[in-house]
Amino acid sequence: MSIERTNPSGLHQTPGYHHVTTVHAETLIYLAGQCPLQPSGELAPGGLEGQTAQVISNILTALESAGAKPEDVVRTVIYVASPEREDLSAVWTQLNASPLAPAFTTASTLLGVAQLGFPGQLVEIDVTAAL
């Protein structure tokens, strides 16, 4: 398996992710959008920061269960229920300061959205990994 992450000349510089991720893999792992739900099924407390921490924990657990690690992630889509760029930036900063940070050096998209699936939910992340 090989993963090549590049930023072609002619494209803008990024804040840590890569424009292009090329993967030659035997196995692809698609995680369901990881929500800020605790094992009990309750929404994690602590607002945007607490919910982001729970999503990080959930992703790490899901990746480990599939035999993958953050370095194996080849694509992420981050959804934040907020129109405020400061909230999107805060989530990006928290993700990149976490044990999951290597997952965000790959092709990533960060979106502000009007609403997510659970009442009070503020963040959700889709993850694809390759082994």
Long-range contacts (C-beta under 8 A, 24 or more apart in sequence): 1-25, 1-26, 1-130, 1-131, 3-72, 3-74, 3-106, 3-130, 5-105, 5-106, 5-107, 15-92, 16-96, 16-104, 16-105, 17-104, 17-105, 17-106, 17-107, 17-108, 18-105, 18-106, 18-107, 19-107, 20-107, 21-74, 21-75, 21-106, 21-107, 23-74, 23-130, 25-74, 25-130, 25-131, 26-131, 27-130, 27-131, 28-128, 28-129, 28-130, 28-131, 29-63, 29-66, 29-68, 29-72, 29-128, 29-129, 29-130, 29-131, 30-127, 30-128, 31-59, 31-62, 31-63, 31-126, 31-127, 31-128, 31-129, 32-126, 33-79, 33-124, 33-125, 33-126, 34-58, 34-59, 34-62, 34-124, 34-125, 34-126, 34-127, 35-116, 35-117, 35-118, 35-121, 35-124, 36-121, 36-122, 36-123, 36-124, 37-118, 43-118, 43-119, 43-120, 43-121, 47-122, 48-80, 48-82, 48-87, 48-90, 48-91, 48-122, 48-123, 49-90, 49-94, 51-121, 51-122, 51-123, 52-91, 52-94, 52-95, 52-122, 52-123, 53-94, 53-98, 55-123, 55-124, 55-125, 56-94, 56-95, 56-98, 56-99, 56-100, 59-100, 59-103, 59-125, 59-127, 60-99, 60-100, 62-127, 63-127, 63-129, 66-129, 66-131, 67-131, 68-129, 68-131, 69-102, 70-99, 70-100, 70-101, 70-102, 70-103, 71-102, 71-103, 72-129, 72-130, 72-131, 73-102, 73-103, 73-104, 73-106, 73-127, 73-128, 73-129, 74-106, 74-107, 74-128, 74-129, 74-130, 75-106, 75-107, 75-108, 75-126, 75-127, 75-128, 76-103, 76-104, 76-106, 76-107, 76-108, 76-109, 76-125, 76-126, 76-127, 76-128, 77-108, 77-109, 77-111, 77-125, 77-126, 78-108, 78-109, 78-110, 78-111, 78-123, 78-124, 78-125, 79-111, 79-113, 79-116, 79-123, 79-124, 79-125, 79-126, 80-110, 80-111, 80-112, 80-113, 80-122, 80-123, 81-112, 81-113, 81-114, 81-115, 81-116, 81-121, 81-122, 81-123, 82-112, 82-122, 83-112, 84-112, 85-112, 87-112, 87-122, 88-112, 91-123, 103-127
